[in-house]
């Protein structure tokens, strides 16, 4: 993976974590821990090639669903 691609992935993931945090009234740190625990980050990383072609809101919705399926409770 090139440095540019790595930077793009990191920027995308940071954006998604921030939007997830805002949508669920969490701090970014709490959102990161939640997403890590309930496999949302793994999903986003594994499915980056598809997810980054869609809206960030779609990625947030998809991560929310993955977390719910893995036991994460969201308000």
N, C-alpha and C positions, 0 to 999 in steps of 0.2 A: 504494500500500500504506500502510495506516495505521501509526502509530507502534506501536500495540499489536500488530498483526500482525507487524511487523518484530521487536519484542522477543520475541514467541512463537517465531518462526523461529530467532532467535539462541539462545535458551534451549534449544530442542529440539536444535539442532545441537551445542551445547556438551555437552549430556547424551549425545548419541550418540557424540561423539568420546571423551568420558570412558569410556563403557562399552566402546567399541571398544578403547581403550588397555588397560583392565583385562583384557578377554578375551584379548588377544594379548600380555600382559606387556610393554607399551610405556609410556613416559611419555606424557602428553597431547601434548607438543610433537612427539615422534617420530610419534605416531599422526596428528596433524594433517598433518605433512609427507608421510607415507605416503599418507594419504587424498587429499591434494591432488595428489600425483604420479600416482597410479593411478586418478584420476577418481571416487573414492568420495564426495568432497565435492560434486562437480558433480552426481552422481547424486542425492544426498540433497537438494540444493537444487532440482534440476529436478523431482523426484518428491515434494516436500514435501507437496503436497495429499493424496496417497494414503498416503505413509509415516507421517505423523504420526497417522493414524487407527488405526495398528497399534501393537503393542508396540515398545518401544525395542529389545528383543532381535531382533525381526524386522528392524528397520532395520539393526542391526549385522550380522546375517547377510547381508542384501542388499548392504550396502556391501562386506563381505568378498568376496562373489561377484563384484561388479563389479571390485574391485581385482585379484582372481585373473585374471579375463578380460582385464585390461589389463596383465598381466605382473607384478603384485605377488605376491611369495611370502610366505605366512603359515605360521608353524609350527603 
